[in-house]
């Protein structure tokens, strides 16, 4: 018989309520068991003495592949069991031993680093304290004070400097303040202070060199150096220095004279040794012209205080050729020397 010859069988329709009660119960049990075996979550707490995670018990009857996820506090381990095909998630709270060891090492390094910085800071503070103690030690307090080069410098300034120096140590000495105070004396050109271990100080004073003097309008003498700096103002007439005749400005000590008086001082310094002893005086006229009188009575006219070097060379050459005793006037004011005999 062929399939075409087989009679058609009409299916019998039945309602759900027509299924026997025993069959429904059996199906319910099967479904319930499958659901429970698909995902099983166990919260296992291992013993404190064991560092190995406890694997969950898997029923032998399961035929599917199971993946175990061990979710610890810091790491998650996934274990695949080849003979099962379902997923099993295991949540464990035990911290990882390696992580705890790394954390302890990191904390130890931080503690050592902090301790090192504390030691460095403490050593620095201790060093500062030691330095301060040494600086304040009476062993290094200045005891011997020597002044060198003092001739005309003010005795009051010298004593003031002595008071400022005494009581200090050679390490804490403020030499700049002492030098500035001494430099206020018009006689003082430069000051140099040196310390000698352990308690000696030497003050070297370089004084200005007086060259000439002139009379001011107040009838007081002004002693100046080669730069025209007024070193001293005196009531009497100095005898150690050459006079510049004429009436000059009434300047105070520490001021600078006019150009013509500065030129007179520089002219005297430039005089050769063969002529300087023969010079009696220098003079400044009302019009500001410069002149020189020799001991023989010869008058040398330099005119305005310009080009003095060439004028002085002409005078020296002339005096070497002729006896100044036979000359009344030597005029180099124009640059070309002219002679007026006696």
Secondary structure, DSSP 8 states (H G I E B T S, - for coil): --GGGS---------GGGS-HHHHHHHHHHHHHHHHHH---B-----TT--S-------TT--S-EEEEEE-SS-EEEEEETT--SEEEEE-----HHHHHHHHHHHHHHHHHHHHHHHHHHHHHHHHHHHHHHHT-GGGB--EEEEES-SSS-HHHHHHHHHHHTT-BTTT--HHHHHHHHHTSTTEEEEEEEEETTTEEEEEEEE----EEEEETTS-EEEE-TT-BEEEEESS--SSSEEEEEEE----TT-B--HHHHHHHHHHHHS-HHHHTTEEEEEE-TT--EEEEETTS-EEEEESSSSHHHHHHHHHHHHHHS-GGGEEEEE-TTSS-EEEE-
